[in-house]
Amino acid sequence: MHRQLKFTVPEAMADNQRIHPVVRVATSTTAPLVPPCSSVSEKGTQVHRASPLQGGRPMIPPKPRKRKGCCCRILCGIISLLLLILILIGIVAAVIYFVFQPKIPQYSVDRLQISALRLNFDLTLYAQFDVKITATNPNKKIGIYYEKGGRLSVWYTNDKLCEGSLPRFYQGHQNTTRLDITLTGQSESGSTIMKALQQQQQTGQIPLDLKVDAPVSVELGTMKLRKVRILGRCSLVVDSLSTNSLISIKASKCRFGIKL
C-alpha cells in the first residue's frame, strides 16, 4: 500500500511560478524634432522652408552701432583732459601766488602844471600839460619791465585834452620811480570845452581824469613772463587851470587793474 506524499509549496514561490499574461502597451509616436525654418511632408521626409529674401539675398540682421559709444568716449576724454589742464593751471597759479605774493603797482600824481590852454583859429582846443607822477612797485620778488607803447592822458568829462608816452624802463623789487611827462593834444569843439572849463573854474573845483595804459612784462625771479596791460584812472580835482602857475591838487583817487 503506497503512501501519498504531500508537498507544500510556499505561497510566495507559487505566486512566482504563475504564468502572467503579457500586456502590450501601446506607445504613441511622437513627432520628430524639426529644426527652425523646416517642416515634415506627408511621407515623413524633412522639407526646408526658404528664409525670407531681401533684394534676392537672405536678410542679415543689422550689426549694433558702435559709433555713438565711440563718440561718447572721445568726448569724455576731451572733457577729462580740459579738467586736468584747468586743475594744473590752478595749482601753478596758487604756487605763484603763495610764493611771490604779487601786488599791483601803485601810482600817484605829484604835480600838474599847464603850459598852454588856448583856442586855435579853427576853434580846436590846444592843451599842453606837464605831469609828474610816482610809480611804486611794492613786490618783494617781482620786477616790472615797462614796454614800448604806454600812454598817459588827461580828460575832462568825455573829452580828451592831451596825452603823452610813458618811457621804457625796468622797475626793480620794492622800487619807487618818479616820471616827468609832457602831454599835448587838440580837441574838437574847443569853444564848448573852453566855456565849460571857465565856468567850472569859477567854483574853484575842476574835475579831471588822468588815465594810464601801460604794457608791462612781469619778471618772476629770473623768468620773464608774457606782456600784460596795467590800466589805471586817477580822478583829480584841481583849483585852477591858469597857465604857467602852480596848480593845487585838492583831491586824488586812483584805481588800477591788470588786463591779460
C-alpha positions as a Markdown table, in Angstrom:
| # | Residue | x | y | z |
|---|---|---|---|---|
| 1 | Met | 0.0 | 0.0 | 0.0 |
| 2 | His | 1.5 | 3.2 | -1.1 |
| 3 | Arg | 1.5 | 6.3 | 0.9 |
| 4 | Gln | 0.6 | 9.5 | -0.7 |
| 5 | Leu | 3.3 | 12.2 | -0.1 |
| 6 | Lys | 2.1 | 15.8 | 0.0 |
| 7 | Phe | 4.5 | 18.6 | -0.7 |
| 8 | Thr | 3.6 | 22.1 | 0.4 |
| 9 | Val | 4.9 | 24.8 | -1.8 |
| 10 | Pro | 5.3 | 28.2 | -0.2 |
| 11 | Glu | 2.8 | 30.7 | -1.3 |
| 12 | Ala | 5.4 | 33.1 | -2.5 |
| 13 | Met | 7.1 | 30.6 | -4.7 |
| 14 | Ala | 3.8 | 29.5 | -6.1 |
| 15 | Asp | 3.0 | 33.0 | -7.0 |
| 16 | Asn | 6.3 | 33.5 | -8.8 |
| 17 | Gln | 5.7 | 30.4 | -10.9 |
| 18 | Arg | 2.4 | 31.5 | -12.1 |
| 19 | Ile | 2.2 | 32.5 | -15.8 |
| 20 | His | 1.0 | 36.0 | -16.1 |
| 21 | Pro | -0.4 | 37.3 | -19.3 |
| 22 | Val | 1.7 | 39.7 | -21.4 |
| 23 | Val | 0.2 | 43.1 | -21.6 |
| 24 | Arg | 1.2 | 45.1 | -24.6 |
| 25 | Val | 1.4 | 48.9 | -24.0 |
| 26 | Ala | 0.6 | 51.0 | -27.0 |
| 27 | Thr | 3.2 | 53.6 | -27.5 |
| 28 | Ser | 2.3 | 56.9 | -29.1 |
| 29 | Thr | 4.5 | 58.0 | -31.9 |
| 30 | Thr | 5.9 | 61.4 | -31.2 |
| 31 | Ala | 6.6 | 63.9 | -34.0 |
| 32 | Pro | 10.3 | 64.1 | -34.8 |
| 33 | Leu | 12.2 | 67.2 | -33.8 |
| 34 | Val | 12.2 | 69.6 | -36.7 |
| 35 | Pro | 14.7 | 72.5 | -36.8 |
| 36 | Pro | 13.5 | 76.0 | -37.4 |
| 37 | Cys | 12.5 | 77.1 | -40.9 |
| 38 | Ser | 11.6 | 73.4 | -41.9 |
| 39 | Ser | 8.6 | 71.1 | -41.9 |
| 40 | Val | 7.8 | 67.4 | -42.4 |
| 41 | Ser | 6.0 | 66.2 | -45.6 |
| 42 | Glu | 3.2 | 63.6 | -45.6 |
| 43 | Lys | 5.8 | 60.9 | -46.4 |
| 44 | Gly | 7.8 | 61.8 | -43.3 |
| 45 | Thr | 10.7 | 63.5 | -45.1 |
| 46 | Gln | 12.0 | 66.8 | -43.8 |
| 47 | Val | 11.4 | 69.8 | -46.0 |
| 48 | His | 13.2 | 73.0 | -45.5 |
| 49 | Arg | 11.4 | 76.3 | -45.9 |
| 50 | Ala | 13.2 | 79.1 | -47.7 |
| 51 | Ser | 14.2 | 82.0 | -45.5 |
| 52 | Pro | 12.8 | 85.5 | -46.3 |
| 53 | Leu | 14.7 | 87.3 | -49.0 |
| 54 | Gln | 15.5 | 90.9 | -49.4 |
| 55 | Gly | 16.7 | 92.0 | -52.8 |
| 56 | Gly | 17.4 | 88.4 | -53.8 |
| 57 | Arg | 19.7 | 87.8 | -50.8 |
| 58 | Pro | 19.0 | 86.4 | -47.3 |
| 59 | Met | 18.3 | 89.0 | -44.7 |
| 60 | Ile | 21.2 | 89.6 | -42.5 |
| 61 | Pro | 20.5 | 91.1 | -39.0 |
| 62 | Pro | 22.0 | 94.6 | -38.7 |
| 63 | Lys | 25.1 | 94.8 | -36.5 |
| 64 | Pro | 24.9 | 97.0 | -33.4 |
| 65 | Arg | 26.1 | 100.5 | -34.0 |
| 66 | Lys | 29.3 | 101.3 | -32.1 |
| 67 | Arg | 29.8 | 104.9 | -33.4 |
| 68 | Lys | 27.7 | 106.5 | -30.6 |
| 69 | Gly | 29.7 | 104.8 | -27.9 |
| 70 | Cys | 33.0 | 105.7 | -29.5 |
| 71 | Cys | 32.0 | 109.4 | -29.8 |
| 72 | Cys | 30.9 | 109.4 | -26.1 |
| 73 | Arg | 34.3 | 108.0 | -25.1 |
| 74 | Ile | 36.2 | 110.7 | -27.2 |
| 75 | Leu | 34.0 | 113.4 | -25.7 |
| 76 | Cys | 34.6 | 112.2 | -22.1 |
| 77 | Gly | 38.4 | 112.0 | -22.9 |
| 78 | Ile | 38.4 | 115.6 | -24.1 |
| 79 | Ile | 36.5 | 116.9 | -21.1 |
| 80 | Ser | 38.8 | 115.0 | -18.7 |
| 81 | Leu | 41.8 | 116.5 | -20.4 |
| 82 | Leu | 40.4 | 120.0 | -20.1 |
| 83 | Leu | 39.6 | 119.5 | -16.5 |
| 84 | Leu | 43.2 | 118.2 | -15.9 |
| 85 | Ile | 44.6 | 121.3 | -17.6 |
| 86 | Leu | 42.5 | 123.6 | -15.6 |
| 87 | Ile | 43.5 | 121.9 | -12.4 |
| 88 | Leu | 47.2 | 122.2 | -13.3 |
| 89 | Ile | 46.8 | 125.9 | -14.1 |
| 90 | Gly | 45.1 | 126.4 | -10.8 |
| 91 | Ile | 47.9 | 124.6 | -9.0 |
| 92 | Val | 50.6 | 126.7 | -10.8 |
| 93 | Ala | 48.7 | 129.9 | -10.1 |
| 94 | Ala | 48.3 | 129.0 | -6.4 |
| 95 | Val | 52.0 | 128.3 | -6.1 |
| 96 | Ile | 53.0 | 131.6 | -7.8 |
| 97 | Tyr | 50.6 | 133.5 | -5.6 |
| 98 | Phe | 51.8 | 132.0 | -2.3 |
| 99 | Val | 55.5 | 132.1 | -3.2 |
| 100 | Phe | 55.7 | 135.5 | -4.9 |
| 101 | Gln | 52.6 | 137.2 | -3.5 |
| 102 | Pro | 52.1 | 139.6 | -6.5 |
| 103 | Lys | 50.7 | 143.1 | -6.0 |
| 104 | Ile | 49.5 | 145.7 | -8.5 |
| 105 | Pro | 51.9 | 148.7 | -8.9 |
| 106 | Gln | 50.7 | 152.0 | -7.3 |
| 107 | Tyr | 50.7 | 155.4 | -9.0 |
| 108 | Ser | 50.2 | 158.9 | -7.7 |
| 109 | Val | 50.1 | 162.4 | -9.3 |
| 110 | Asp | 52.6 | 164.7 | -7.6 |
| 111 | Arg | 52.3 | 167.8 | -9.7 |
| 112 | Leu | 50.2 | 169.2 | -12.6 |
| 113 | Gln | 51.2 | 172.3 | -14.5 |
| 114 | Ile | 49.5 | 173.7 | -17.5 |
| 115 | Ser | 51.9 | 175.2 | -20.1 |
| 116 | Ala | 49.3 | 176.0 | -22.7 |
| 117 | Leu | 45.5 | 176.0 | -22.9 |
| 118 | Arg | 44.1 | 178.1 | -25.8 |
| 119 | Leu | 41.7 | 178.1 | -28.7 |
| 120 | Asn | 43.2 | 177.8 | -32.2 |
| 121 | Phe | 41.9 | 179.6 | -35.3 |
| 122 | Asp | 39.9 | 176.5 | -36.3 |
| 123 | Leu | 38.2 | 176.6 | -32.9 |
| 124 | Thr | 40.0 | 173.5 | -31.7 |
| 125 | Leu | 41.4 | 173.5 | -28.2 |
| 126 | Tyr | 45.2 | 173.1 | -27.8 |
| 127 | Ala | 46.4 | 171.9 | -24.4 |
| 128 | Gln | 49.9 | 171.1 | -23.0 |
| 129 | Phe | 50.2 | 169.7 | -19.5 |
| 130 | Asp | 53.4 | 168.8 | -17.6 |
| 131 | Val | 52.7 | 165.9 | -15.2 |
| 132 | Lys | 54.9 | 164.5 | -12.5 |
| 133 | Ile | 53.9 | 161.0 | -11.3 |
| 134 | Thr | 55.3 | 158.4 | -9.0 |
| 135 | Ala | 55.2 | 154.7 | -9.8 |
| 136 | Thr | 55.8 | 152.3 | -7.0 |
| 137 | Asn | 56.5 | 148.6 | -7.2 |
| 138 | Pro | 55.5 | 147.0 | -3.8 |
| 139 | Asn | 56.6 | 143.5 | -4.7 |
| 140 | Lys | 59.5 | 141.8 | -2.9 |
| 141 | Lys | 60.2 | 139.2 | -5.6 |
| 142 | Ile | 58.7 | 140.6 | -8.8 |
| 143 | Gly | 60.3 | 143.0 | -11.2 |
| 144 | Ile | 58.4 | 145.0 | -13.8 |
| 145 | Tyr | 59.5 | 145.9 | -17.4 |
| 146 | Tyr | 57.6 | 148.9 | -18.8 |
| 147 | Glu | 57.4 | 148.2 | -22.5 |
| 148 | Lys | 57.0 | 150.4 | -25.5 |
| 149 | Gly | 53.5 | 151.8 | -26.2 |
| 150 | Gly | 52.5 | 153.1 | -22.8 |
| 151 | Arg | 50.2 | 156.1 | -22.8 |
| 152 | Leu | 49.2 | 158.7 | -20.3 |
| 153 | Ser | 46.2 | 161.1 | -21.0 |
| 154 | Val | 44.2 | 163.8 | -19.3 |
| 155 | Trp | 40.4 | 164.0 | -19.8 |
| 156 | Tyr | 37.6 | 166.5 | -18.9 |
| 157 | Thr | 34.3 | 164.6 | -18.7 |
| 158 | Asn | 34.3 | 162.6 | -22.0 |
| 159 | Asp | 36.7 | 164.9 | -23.9 |
| 160 | Lys | 40.4 | 164.0 | -24.1 |
| 161 | Leu | 42.5 | 167.2 | -23.7 |
| 162 | Cys | 46.0 | 165.8 | -24.2 |
| 163 | Glu | 48.2 | 162.7 | -24.0 |
| 164 | Gly | 51.8 | 161.6 | -23.9 |
| 165 | Ser | 54.0 | 158.5 | -24.0 |
| 166 | Leu | 55.4 | 156.6 | -21.0 |
| 167 | Pro | 59.1 | 155.8 | -21.2 |
| 168 | Arg | 60.5 | 152.3 | -21.3 |
| 169 | Phe | 62.3 | 151.3 | -18.1 |
| 170 | Tyr | 62.8 | 148.5 | -15.7 |
| 171 | Gln | 61.5 | 148.8 | -12.1 |
| 172 | Gly | 63.1 | 146.5 | -9.6 |
| 173 | His | 61.8 | 145.0 | -6.4 |
| 174 | Gln | 60.2 | 147.5 | -4.0 |
| 175 | Asn | 61.3 | 150.3 | -6.2 |
| 176 | Thr | 59.9 | 153.9 | -6.5 |
| 177 | Thr | 60.4 | 155.8 | -9.8 |
| 178 | Arg | 59.4 | 159.4 | -10.5 |
| 179 | Leu | 58.5 | 160.3 | -14.0 |
| 180 | Asp | 58.1 | 163.8 | -15.7 |
| 181 | Ile | 55.9 | 163.5 | -18.7 |
| 182 | Thr | 54.7 | 166.2 | -21.2 |
| 183 | Leu | 51.2 | 165.8 | -22.6 |
| 184 | Thr | 49.9 | 167.6 | -25.7 |
| 185 | Gly | 46.8 | 167.4 | -27.7 |
| 186 | Gln | 44.0 | 169.1 | -29.7 |
| 187 | Ser | 40.3 | 168.7 | -29.1 |
| 188 | Glu | 37.3 | 169.2 | -31.4 |
| 189 | Ser | 34.5 | 171.6 | -30.2 |
| 190 | Gly | 37.2 | 173.6 | -28.5 |
| 191 | Ser | 34.9 | 176.6 | -27.8 |
| 192 | Thr | 32.4 | 174.5 | -26.0 |
| 193 | Ile | 35.1 | 172.8 | -23.8 |
| 194 | Met | 36.7 | 176.1 | -23.0 |
| 195 | Lys | 33.5 | 177.7 | -21.9 |
| 196 | Ala | 32.7 | 174.7 | -19.7 |
| 197 | Leu | 36.2 | 174.9 | -18.1 |
| 198 | Gln | 35.9 | 178.6 | -17.4 |
| 199 | Gln | 32.5 | 178.1 | -15.7 |
| 200 | Gln | 34.0 | 175.3 | -13.7 |
| 201 | Gln | 37.0 | 177.3 | -12.7 |
| 202 | Gln | 34.8 | 179.9 | -11.0 |
| 203 | Thr | 33.8 | 177.3 | -8.5 |
| 204 | Gly | 37.4 | 176.5 | -7.6 |
| 205 | Gln | 36.9 | 172.8 | -8.3 |
| 206 | Ile | 37.7 | 171.4 | -11.7 |
| 207 | Pro | 37.4 | 167.6 | -12.2 |
| 208 | Leu | 40.0 | 166.0 | -14.4 |
| 209 | Asp | 40.7 | 162.3 | -15.1 |
| 210 | Leu | 44.3 | 161.0 | -15.7 |
| 211 | Lys | 44.3 | 157.6 | -17.4 |
| 212 | Val | 47.2 | 155.2 | -17.6 |
| 213 | Asp | 47.6 | 152.4 | -20.2 |
| 214 | Ala | 50.9 | 150.7 | -19.7 |
| 215 | Pro | 52.0 | 147.4 | -21.3 |
| 216 | Val | 54.4 | 145.6 | -18.9 |
| 217 | Ser | 56.2 | 142.3 | -18.6 |
| 218 | Val | 56.5 | 140.7 | -15.2 |
| 219 | Glu | 59.7 | 139.1 | -14.0 |
| 220 | Leu | 59.4 | 136.2 | -11.6 |
| 221 | Gly | 62.9 | 135.5 | -10.2 |
| 222 | Thr | 64.9 | 135.1 | -13.4 |
| 223 | Met | 61.9 | 134.3 | -15.6 |
| 224 | Lys | 60.3 | 136.9 | -17.8 |
| 225 | Leu | 56.6 | 136.3 | -18.4 |
| 226 | Arg | 54.3 | 137.4 | -21.2 |
| 227 | Lys | 53.0 | 141.0 | -21.5 |
| 228 | Val | 50.0 | 142.3 | -19.6 |
| 229 | Arg | 48.5 | 145.8 | -19.5 |
| 230 | Ile | 48.1 | 148.0 | -16.5 |
| 231 | Leu | 45.0 | 150.1 | -16.8 |
| 232 | Gly | 44.5 | 152.9 | -14.3 |
| 233 | Arg | 42.5 | 156.0 | -13.7 |
| 234 | Cys | 43.2 | 158.9 | -11.3 |
| 235 | Ser | 40.3 | 161.2 | -10.5 |
| 236 | Leu | 41.7 | 164.6 | -9.8 |
| 237 | Val | 40.1 | 167.9 | -8.5 |
| 238 | Val | 42.2 | 171.0 | -9.2 |
| 239 | Asp | 41.6 | 174.6 | -8.2 |
| 240 | Ser | 42.7 | 176.3 | -11.4 |
| 241 | Leu | 43.7 | 175.9 | -15.0 |
| 242 | Ser | 45.8 | 179.0 | -15.2 |
| 243 | Thr | 48.8 | 178.6 | -17.4 |
| 244 | Asn | 52.4 | 178.7 | -16.1 |
| 245 | Ser | 51.2 | 178.7 | -12.5 |
| 246 | Leu | 51.3 | 176.2 | -9.7 |
| 247 | Ile | 48.0 | 174.2 | -9.7 |
| 248 | Ser | 46.8 | 172.8 | -6.4 |
| 249 | Ile | 45.5 | 169.2 | -6.5 |
| 250 | Lys | 42.7 | 169.2 | -3.9 |
| 251 | Ala | 41.7 | 165.6 | -4.3 |
| 252 | Ser | 43.2 | 162.5 | -6.0 |
| 253 | Lys | 41.7 | 159.0 | -6.1 |
| 254 | Cys | 43.5 | 156.3 | -8.2 |
| 255 | Arg | 42.3 | 152.8 | -9.2 |
| 256 | Phe | 44.3 | 150.3 | -11.2 |
| 257 | Gly | 43.9 | 146.9 | -12.6 |
| 258 | Ile | 45.6 | 144.3 | -14.9 |
| 259 | Lys | 44.3 | 143.2 | -18.3 |
| 260 | Leu | 45.7 | 140.0 | -19.6 |
